[in-house]
Amino acid sequence: MTKVLLSLHVLAAILAIGPVAVAASMFPATLRRLTPDTAPALRTLHRICRVYAVLGILVPLFGLATASSLGVLTEIWLIISMALTAAAAAILTLAILPRQSAALTGPPLPATAARLGMLTGIFNLTWAAVVVLMIIRPGSTTGA
C-alpha cells in the first residue's frame, strides 16, 4: 500500500503543482506585454492556477498518508517539508491568485507584473526546496 500511496503522491505533485508553477510563471511575462490579444491568455493562465491549486490539495493528503504508512510523521525533514508546503499554499492563495485576479479586473499597476514574478519565484523555490527534502531526507536510514 505504501508504494501505491507514494506513487499517487508523486503523480499528484507532478500533475497538480507543475501546471500551477508554469502558468503562474507565465502570467507576469504575459501581463508585461498586455494587449487586447493577450487578455484571453491571462484569463486562461489564471484559471489554470485556480483549478490546479484546488487539485494541489491532493499532494499533501497523499503525502501525509504515505508518511504515516512509512512511520516518518515525526521526522524533521518531513515537518519542514509540511511547513514549506503550507507556506507555498499561502503564497499562492493569499498573494498570487488575488493579484492575478486584480490584474484581470482592472488596469494593472506597473509594479504588478514585477511583484507577481517575485512571488511566483518564491512559490517555485519553496516547492523546489520541498522536492530536495523529499529526495535527500536528512537522517534517513535508507541511505538515499
SULQUIPE-V530524 format. One record per residue. N is the residue number from 0. RES is the residue in one small letter. PHI is phi in radians with two decimals (none if undefined). Layout:
{{N | RES | PHI} {N | RES | PHI}}
This chain:
{{0 | m | none} {1 | t | -1.07} {2 | k | -1.16} {3 | v | -1.17} {4 | l | -1.09} {5 | l | -1.12} {6 | s | -1.08} {7 | l | -1.12} {8 | h | -1.09} {9 | v | -1.17} {10 | l | -1.07} {11 | a | -1.08} {12 | a | -1.11} {13 | i | -1.17} {14 | l | -1.39} {15 | a | -1.78} {16 | i | -1.41} {17 | g | -0.96} {18 | p | -1.07} {19 | v | -1.13} {20 | a | -1.05} {21 | v | -1.24} {22 | a | -1.11} {23 | a | -1.13} {24 | s | -1.25} {25 | m | -1.36} {26 | f | -1.01} {27 | p | -1.08} {28 | a | -1.13} {29 | t | -1.18} {30 | l | -1.13} {31 | r | -1.07} {32 | r | -1.83} {33 | l | -0.99} {34 | t | -2.46} {35 | p | -1.02} {36 | d | -1.29} {37 | t | -1.56} {38 | a | -1.01} {39 | p | -1.09} {40 | a | -1.14} {41 | l | -1.07} {42 | r | -1.08} {43 | t | -1.14} {44 | l | -1.07} {45 | h | -1.14} {46 | r | -1.10} {47 | i | -1.03} {48 | c | -1.07} {49 | r | -1.15} {50 | v | -1.14} {51 | y | -1.30} {52 | a | -1.12} {53 | v | -1.15} {54 | l | -1.12} {55 | g | -1.10} {56 | i | -1.06} {57 | l | -1.12} {58 | v | -1.05} {59 | p | -1.18} {60 | l | -1.11} {61 | f | -1.17} {62 | g | -1.13} {63 | l | -1.14} {64 | a | -1.11} {65 | t | -1.15} {66 | a | -1.07} {67 | s | -1.11} {68 | s | -1.21} {69 | l | -1.53} {70 | g | 1.27} {71 | v | -2.05} {72 | l | -1.05} {73 | t | -1.76} {74 | e | -1.23} {75 | i | -1.10} {76 | w | -1.09} {77 | l | -1.31} {78 | i | -1.10} {79 | i | -1.11} {80 | s | -1.07} {81 | m | -1.15} {82 | a | -1.13} {83 | l | -1.15} {84 | t | -1.12} {85 | a | -1.10} {86 | a | -1.12} {87 | a | -1.10} {88 | a | -1.10} {89 | a | -1.15} {90 | i | -1.05} {91 | l | -1.17} {92 | t | -1.38} {93 | l | -1.72} {94 | a | -2.17} {95 | i | -1.23} {96 | l | -1.06} {97 | p | -1.11} {98 | r | -1.21} {99 | q | -1.10} {100 | s | -1.03} {101 | a | -1.10} {102 | a | -1.16} {103 | l | -1.39} {104 | t | -1.63} {105 | g | -2.47} {106 | p | -1.17} {107 | p | -1.21} {108 | l | -1.27} {109 | p | -1.00} {110 | a | -1.45} {111 | t | -1.07} {112 | a | -1.11} {113 | a | -1.13} {114 | r | -1.14} {115 | l | -1.09} {116 | g | -1.08} {117 | m | -1.13} {118 | l | -1.10} {119 | t | -1.15} {120 | g | -1.07} {121 | i | -1.13} {122 | f | -0.99} {123 | n | -1.18} {124 | l | -1.15} {125 | t | -1.09} {126 | w | -1.15} {127 | a | -1.09} {128 | a | -1.10} {129 | v | -1.09} {130 | v | -1.08} {131 | v | -1.06} {132 | l | -1.09} {133 | m | -1.16} {134 | i | -1.46} {135 | i | -1.32} {136 | r | 0.77} {137 | p | -0.92} {138 | g | 1.46} {139 | s | -1.12} {140 | t | -1.60} {141 | t | -1.48} {142 | g | 1.42} {143 | a | -1.46}}
